[in-house]
Amino acid sequence: MKRPFAATVWREGEWYVSQCLELDVASQGESEEEALTNLREALELHFESPQATRRPDVRMIEVEVGVA
């Protein structure tokens, strides 16, 4: 099944960055087309069923937010 997603592409230094607007998934490449191709692959991996070989080690971290 195919599903469309909106993506943005911008240049950051020597790389092009592509980001899916609906999901928190991004990728990069040396050209706009490569960045979009890599984003497609990242999205496909995002939707694959997880196949963990061992139980994940979940940890809590604290981050300072809203500091000016």
Backbone as CSV, one residue per row, in Angstrom:
resi,resn,N_x,N_y,N_z,CA_x,CA_y,CA_z,C_x,C_y,C_z
1,MET,0.848,-1.176,0.000,0.000,0.000,0.000,0.896,1.243,0.000
2,LYS,0.589,2.177,-0.857,1.342,3.436,-0.892,0.497,4.536,-0.255
3,ARG,1.168,5.466,0.405,0.499,6.601,1.043,1.349,7.848,0.804
4,PRO,0.733,8.946,0.431,1.514,10.172,0.203,1.844,10.890,1.516
5,PHE,3.006,11.503,1.545,3.433,12.314,2.681,4.009,13.621,2.148
6,ALA,3.766,14.699,2.852,4.344,15.997,2.494,5.757,16.074,3.066
7,ALA,6.672,16.629,2.283,8.059,16.746,2.731,8.616,18.113,2.355
8,THR,9.524,18.588,3.170,10.252,19.805,2.853,11.718,19.436,2.623
9,VAL,12.387,20.237,1.818,13.814,20.032,1.547,14.498,21.386,1.629
10,TRP,15.605,21.447,2.332,16.382,22.674,2.403,17.864,22.330,2.469
11,ARG,18.666,23.330,2.163,20.118,23.132,2.170,20.670,23.556,3.526
12,GLU,21.546,22.714,4.072,22.242,23.006,5.316,23.713,22.754,5.088
13,GLY,24.466,23.809,4.856,25.877,23.652,4.519,25.999,22.976,3.167
14,GLU,26.712,21.867,3.118,26.895,21.139,1.859,25.862,20.031,1.665
15,TRP,24.935,19.866,2.609,23.945,18.795,2.552,22.545,19.349,2.320
16,TYR,21.703,18.533,1.734,20.276,18.824,1.638,19.571,17.970,2.682
17,VAL,18.667,18.587,3.428,17.921,17.903,4.470,16.467,17.799,4.019
18,SER,15.881,16.619,4.169,14.465,16.427,3.850,13.760,15.965,5.116
19,GLN,12.550,16.497,5.320,11.796,16.168,6.525,10.345,15.913,6.170
20,CYS,9.793,14.841,6.716,8.376,14.532,6.547,7.591,15.443,7.486
21,LEU,6.566,16.118,6.965,5.808,17.060,7.776,4.798,16.371,8.694
22,GLU,4.350,15.175,8.343,3.365,14.476,9.166,3.990,13.651,10.286
23,LEU,5.227,13.217,10.100,5.904,12.361,11.078,7.251,12.968,11.445
24,ASP,7.784,12.551,12.565,9.082,13.049,13.001,10.179,12.194,12.379
25,VAL,10.307,12.298,11.035,11.293,11.526,10.290,12.005,12.477,9.336
26,ALA,13.311,12.405,9.300,14.100,13.264,8.419,15.283,12.479,7.876
27,SER,15.880,12.993,6.805,17.065,12.377,6.224,17.868,13.466,5.521
28,GLN,18.952,13.065,4.886,19.792,14.034,4.180,20.432,13.381,2.970
29,GLY,21.007,14.217,2.106,21.702,13.718,0.934,22.523,14.821,0.307
30,GLU,23.332,14.459,-0.673,24.190,15.439,-1.340,23.433,16.250,-2.381
31,SER,22.207,15.833,-2.730,21.344,16.593,-3.648,19.921,16.529,-3.097
32,GLU,19.035,17.369,-3.637,17.644,17.332,-3.194,17.030,15.964,-3.460
33,GLU,17.286,15.409,-4.653,16.709,14.117,-5.008,17.237,13.007,-4.095
34,GLU,18.531,13.038,-3.782,19.086,12.031,-2.878,18.489,12.161,-1.487
35,ALA,18.291,13.390,-1.026,17.681,13.601,0.290,16.264,13.034,0.319
36,LEU,15.505,13.235,-0.762,14.142,12.705,-0.828,14.133,11.183,-0.945
37,THR,15.060,10.633,-1.708,15.177,9.175,-1.817,15.498,8.577,-0.451
38,ASN,16.423,9.195,0.263,16.784,8.713,1.597,15.623,8.864,2.579
39,LEU,14.815,9.926,2.410,13.641,10.100,3.264,12.617,9.001,2.986
40,ARG,12.419,8.659,1.709,11.507,7.550,1.385,11.945,6.266,2.093
41,GLU,13.244,5.976,2.032,13.765,4.775,2.686,13.564,4.844,4.201
42,ALA,13.816,6.012,4.785,13.639,6.174,6.231,12.175,5.976,6.626
43,LEU,11.250,6.466,5.798,9.829,6.287,6.090,9.426,4.818,5.972
44,GLU,9.955,4.124,4.979,9.667,2.695,4.847,10.159,1.934,6.077
45,LEU,11.348,2.273,6.555,11.877,1.636,7.763,11.040,1.989,8.986
46,HIS,10.532,3.215,9.030,9.700,3.674,10.143,8.452,2.798,10.281
47,PHE,7.894,2.371,9.150,6.653,1.598,9.170,6.870,0.085,9.207
48,GLU,8.108,-0.380,9.171,8.372,-1.807,9.310,8.065,-2.252,10.727
49,SER,7.621,-3.482,10.861,7.375,-4.041,12.193,8.696,-4.199,12.921
50,PRO,8.737,-3.836,14.198,9.982,-3.989,14.954,10.359,-5.457,15.100
51,GLN,11.654,-5.721,15.046,12.149,-7.080,15.201,13.314,-7.073,16.180
52,ALA,13.006,-6.756,17.406,14.044,-6.670,18.431,14.601,-8.046,18.749
53,THR,15.904,-8.118,18.911,16.535,-9.380,19.283,16.722,-9.466,20.794
54,ARG,16.593,-8.331,21.461,16.660,-8.325,22.917,15.798,-7.173,23.427
55,ARG,15.432,-7.258,24.664,14.579,-6.232,25.257,15.328,-4.896,25.329
56,PRO,14.687,-3.801,24.916,15.381,-2.508,24.946,15.617,-2.026,26.375
57,ASP,16.693,-1.312,26.562,17.043,-0.736,27.853,16.518,0.696,27.872
58,VAL,15.376,0.911,28.510,14.731,2.227,28.543,15.266,3.013,29.726
59,ARG,15.667,4.233,29.470,16.188,5.106,30.532,15.482,6.443,30.489
60,MET,15.366,7.082,31.621,14.780,8.418,31.720,15.920,9.438,31.741
61,ILE,15.735,10.538,31.026,16.712,11.627,31.052,15.977,12.915,31.346
62,GLU,16.660,13.891,31.891,16.089,15.203,32.139,16.770,16.209,31.250
63,VAL,15.978,17.139,30.692,16.495,18.153,29.782,15.955,19.508,30.233
64,GLU,16.808,20.491,30.305,16.406,21.846,30.630,15.707,22.456,29.406
65,VAL,14.470,22.918,29.580,13.724,23.511,28.469,13.268,24.911,28.828
66,GLY,13.103,25.721,27.841,12.602,27.075,28.053,13.609,28.016,28.668
67,VAL,14.889,27.708,28.559,15.936,28.565,29.082,16.295,29.593,28.027
68,ALA,16.282,30.872,28.411,16.606,31.928,27.454,18.073,32.227,27.455
